[in-house]
Every structure is written in structure tokens, then in C-alpha cells.
Amino acid sequence: MPDTHPLVDGRTAASPLVLAARRQPVPHTPVWFMRQAGRSLPEYRAVRAGVPMLESCFTTDLVTEITLQPVRRYGVDAAIFFSDIVVPLKAIGVDLDIVPGVGPVVAQPFRTESDVDRLRDLTPDDVAPVLAAVTALTGELGSTPLIGFAGAPFTLASYLVEGGPSRDHAQTKALMYSRPDVWHALLGRLADIAGTFLRQQVLAGASAIQLFDSWVGALPARDYREYVQPHSRTALSYVADLGVPRIHFGVGTGELLADMRDAGADVVGVDFRVPLSEAARRVGPHHALQGNLDPGVLFADVESVEARTRQVLADAEGLPGHVFNLGHGVLPETNPDMLKRVVDLVHAETAR
């Protein structure tokens, strides 16, 4: 990596997030929130007013400002880069849009061998405004690490195959089982795209990365190992030589935690359905865990939120490394003051 990279020049090497991910002693348990970059913040809604989601993801100044907002507001231990998992697909020319209230919608679903050929390689020039924001952010953040991210091959494929969000992933599973050749070709291409995107973010200054596999919990473990794990491993391998912590997270993946670990994660993200103590048993002692307060808890009264936060910390007691997070993303209606309260509580309760 460049000598000016925050992990190389020392700015973020001793940050609580990096230390926890590497299972080293920390001054306090680090905290950040998935979907913290916006969602519930009024200042986020103000700067995004009238700007479509994907346009904002390719606007350097907007990405920089939105990523910094929750760091200023909450005092979290890491910034998560403001983007969307479909950004690299849009960058290589896939005809898609993020429809408000719906999610990513693909004009022509991908279901054949010729469809796979529509996916070309991602180049740094394709995401130049995005990488410019990464570089700008590392200058602004100082000792606070920036987390880069990408969508995992399965989740990206589910949007491409279904043509949009799906509850049952029927078309995705039909392709996976009926045409495994097409399936593996599609995921192989997506793994290269996701991996390239992760690597470019790290080279531009990110100190950690997270691979989001939002919908892979729809699969049983056997199918995950056969149809998904090799491709997630490929995506994560793109940054293996760079020495940055690799976080791997999925929703509804309690039965897949050990397999997701084996895909190449340093930190295994745990959703809110499995206690961290049980997740630790499944993952083993050689990996850190991230999680896992239920986002819905944040709508309860202060006493209940504090009690549940302390329960997560109790479940994490004795773990070799723990990054406090929600068990999924911040809900848009969440009170920002409650998120600030959680950050302060975690810091106070875990100060060494």
C-alpha cells in the first residue's frame, strides 16, 4: 500500500476498530452502525434533498459530507463509506436504478449465459468520483478509520436475477439449481467486480472493508458452501495481501457463521437473532465478532435500550475481539439521540 495510507503511516493502526478486528487489546469496545451514514439524520436528509440515491453515490463532495455526518454526531469509532452495493454495477453500465420505497430495480434481469457477458470488468476510472471521496475522507478523518464496502456476489446476483428485491428469491434459486454453469459464471464475474471495488477503496485509503451479503440467509448451509462460499472467498481475497481487516456480514445467517468465517473473514458480523456468546461458539476463538443490538430496540424507552445494550456487552464478555454494532442497519425513523446514547454507554461500560 502507499506510504501515505492511514494504516501504513500509523494514523489508524492503533484505532480501537483495527485493534479489535485483529484481536488485540483495546481502550474500549469500538462502535459503529451499519447504515449510519444518513438514514435517520436530519442533516443527511437536508443534503440529499432532491438528489437521487445513485447520483449522490457518484458525487464526491456529497459522499464525503454524508460519510462524516454520523462521525461528528455520534463519536463512533469508524466511518462507513456512503455508497450502495449496486454502485459498481451501475458504474459498468448495468441499467438499474434505486427506486424510493422499493430498492434496486434492474431493467433487464440476468438469467442466461449471454446475460453474464453483459458484465464487464470494473476499472478505477469507472468509480473515479467514488475513490476521490475515499481519499478526501481519509484526510478528514485523521485517526478514525474508514470502512470501505461492497455487496457480496450472492446478494448482487439476487438483484440481477430477480430484477429487484425479493422475499423468496425464487428466480435466483431456480437459476442456481437448474443452470449451475450460468450461476457460477455470474457469481464469478460479480466476485471479481466486488473484489476490485474493495481493493480500490483500500488503495485509496480505507482501513477496513466489509462484504455485505444481505440476503444469503435465504440459503441452507450446504447450498451456501457449494454455490456461494467460493465466490465470496474470491471477493475477499482481493484485499488479502493488503493487511486490512475484513468483515463479513449477512442477515439471517446464524447457521452460516462458520462457513462465512471460512470465506476469508477476520471479523464475522452477527445479526440480532443469535447471541454473541453462541456466535462465538460457532465461529471459534480465532476470529473477532461484530454486532449485534436489534435495530428495533432503539425505539424502546431509554432504560430498555440501555439494558439491551448491556446485554450485548455481557454476551461479548471474554471474546478475543468485539466490534459493537447493530444486528442490521439503522432504521430511517430512529432517534439520533438514542444512537448517541448507545455509543456513549458502550464507551463508558468498556473503558479499560
N, C-alpha and C positions, 0 to 999 in steps of 0.2 A: 504494500500500500504506500501511498505518497508519504513523505516525511511530515507533511502538514496535516495528516489525518489525526483527528482527536484521540484515537486510541494509541497512535504512534508517538505523538508529541506530549502525551500524558494528561491532556485535559479531561478525558473521560475514563481513563484506565482504572482509576480508583473510585469511580462513582458507585453508589450503592447498587444500581441496577446491574452493572457489569460484574461487580464482585459477587452478588447473589447468583447470577447466572453461572458463574464459574465456581460456585460452592465455596466461596471464601468468606471470612468474617466481614460483617457489615456494621456500620454505625447505627443503622436502623433498617427495618424492612422497607425496601423500596416500594413505591406505589405509582401506578399509572392506570388509566382506564381505557379500555377499548371503546372506540368512537368518542374519545374525549375531545377530539379536535372539532368542536362545534356542537351539533345536535341540540343541546339544551341551553347554550349560552346566547343571551340576547345580543351580545356584540358580534357573534357569529352570524346570526340572522340578519343583522344590520349590514354587514359587508357582503353577504350573499344575496341580498335583496335584488331580484331581477336578473340574477346571473345563473344560468343553467348549471347543474352539477358538473357535467363533464367539462364545460367551458372553464369553470372555476379551477378544476384539477389541472388544467394546462396553462393557467395564468400565474406566473412566477410570484408576483407580489401578493396575490391572494393566498396562494398556498403557504407562503411564508407567514403572513399575518395570522391566518386561521390556525396554523400549527402552534404558533406562540401563545395564542389566547388562553388556552387552559393552563399552560405553564405559569403564566402571570397570575391567573385567577386562583389556582388550586395549590401551587407549590409542589407539583408532582415531581417525581424523580426521573422522569423521562418524557420526551415529546414523541408522540406517534405522528408520523408524516401524514399530512392531509392529502388523501387521494381516494381512489376507489379500485377495487380489484379488477375492474374491466378496463382500466386506463391503458395498459399495454395492448389490449385487443383493439381498442379504438385507435391507438397510435399506429397500428399496422394496417388500418383500413377496414376493419370489420364494421359493417353497417349496423350499429347499435346505438341505443340512447338509454339514459336513465330517466324513466317516466315517474314523476312525482306520485307517491302513493302506491306505486307498483314495484319499481326496481328496474334492473337492466332488461331491456327488450331488444331481441335480435331480429332484424328484418327477415333474414333467410336462415332458418335453422340448419345446423350442421349434422348430417346423418348418413353421408356416403363418403366413399373414398375420394371422390373429386372435391367434396366439400373440404376435406382436410387440406387439400392443395391450395385452398384459399388463404391459408395461414402462412405468411412468410416470416422470416426471421426478424426479430426486433433488433434495431441498431440504436446506438446512443443518440443519433440525430433525431430519431423518431420521438424521443422523450426529452429533448434538449431543455425545454422550459421547466420540466419536472426536475431534472438534475440540477439546473441552475438554482432552484428553490432549495434543494438539499444543501448545496454549497453555501448559500446565503444563511440558511438556518444554523449550520454548524458554527458560523461566525457569530451569530446572535446568542446561541445557547451556552457558550462557554463550557463549563464542566458538566452541564446537563446533557446526557446522551440523546441522540436522535435515533428512533427506531424506524427503519425502513420496512416496507412490507409488500407482499404480493399475494394474489389468490392462488391457492393450490390447484393442481391440474384437474382434480375431480370436480371441484366447485365451479371452475371456469367452464369445464365441459358440460356441466349440468345446465348452465345458462345457454350455451351454444346449441345444445341438442334440443332442449325443451323450447327454446325461443324466448324464454323469460323465467321468472320464478315459478317453482312448482312445489306442491305439497307432497306428492307421491313419487316424483322422479320416474314416472312410468316409461317415458320415451328414452330416458338415459339408461335405465336398466335393460330395456329391450335391445338397445344397440350394444350394450356391454355383453349381454349373454348371447345374442344372435350373431353379431359380427365382431368377435373379439379382435380380428385383424384390424378392422377400421377403428375400433375402440383404442387399441394400443397405439396405433399410428396417431390418432387425435391427441391422446394424452402425452405421447412422446413429444409432439410438437409444442403442446402447451407447457410441458415441463421445461423445455428449452427457452421458451418465451419468458416464463416466470423466473427461471433461474438467471437469465440475462438481466432482467429488470432488477432483481435483488442485487446482483453483482455490481451493476452500475450505480445503484444507490449507495452501496458501501464504498465504492471507489470515490464517490462524490462527497462522502463524509459521514454516512450513517455508522453508528457504533454498535448496532444490533439489528437483527431482522426478525420479522415474524411472518410465517407462512400460514395464511388463513385457509382452513378447509371447512368452511361454514356448514356445508350440507353432507359431509361424508358420514355423519352419524346415521344416515339412511341405509347404510350397508352393514351386513354381518361381518364379523372379523375375518372369516375365510375369504369372502369376496374382496375385502379390503386388501388382504395380503396378495391376492392374485392379480387384481385389476387396478389397484391404486398405489400401493406402497412403493413399487419400483419407480414410479414416476415422481412421487413426492420426494423420494430419495435423490433422484436426479436433480430436481429443482434446488433442494438444499445443498447438494454437492457443489453447486456453482460458487458458493462462498466458503467452502470448507477450508481452502488454503489461505483465506484472509484472516482467520482467527477471531471473527466476530461471533458473539453468542447468537445461537439460532433457536428461536422459539417456534413451536409448532402447536397450533390451536385448532380445535374443531368443536362443533356443537353436538351434544348428544353422543359423545364419543367415549363414554365410560368404559365400554367393552373393548375399545380400540387403543387405550392409552399405551400399553406396552408396544403395540405394533407401530404407533405413531412415534414413540421413542426410537424404535429401530429404523425409522425412516431417516434418522440423522439429526434429531433434535438434541440440543443441550438443555433446553428448558421445555417441559411438556405443559401446555396450557390445559387447565381443567375447568369444565363448565360447572354450573352450580348444582348439578344433580348428584355429584359424587363428593363426599367429604375428602378433604385433602389427606387426612390420615389413611383413608382407604386407597386413594390415588397413589400415595407413596408406597403402599404395599404392592400395588400392581406395577408400578414403574421401577421400583428398586432404589437403592441408595446412591447411585452414581449419576443421577440427573436431578436438576432443580425442578421445582414446580411453580406454576403461576396460577393464581386465582384466589378465591372463587366465590365472592359475595354475589348473591342473587340480585340482579338489577332491580327487580320488583320490590325488594326490601327497602329501597331508598324512598319509597312513597309512604312508608310507615312513620310513626312518631319517632322523635329523637331517641328515646330510651330503647325502643326496639331496634333501631338502626345500630346504635352503639353495642347493644347486646349481641346482635348477629355478627357485627364486625369482630368483636372479641372472640366469638366462637370460631370464626375462620382462623384467627391468630392462634387460638388454642389447638385447633386441628393441625396447624402447621408447626407446632412446637417440636423442636428437635430435628426438623428437616435440614438436610445439608445445604439447601438453598431455597429461598421462598421469595417470589415477587408477588406482592398483593395486587389483585385486580378484581374486576367483576367477573362473573361466570359467563358473561356475554357482554354486549355493548350497552353503553348508556342509552336509556330511552329518551326520546325527544322532550317529554314533559317533565323530566327530572329537575328538581330544585337544585341549582348550582350550589347553594349554601350547604346542602346536605353532602354533596361530594367533597366540598372543602372540609366539612366536619370529619368525614371519614379519613381523609388524608392526615389531618392533624392528630386524630386519635391513633391511627396506626403508627405514626412517627413517635408519639408520646409513649405508647404502650411498649414499643420495641426498642427504645433508645438504649444503647449499650454504654 
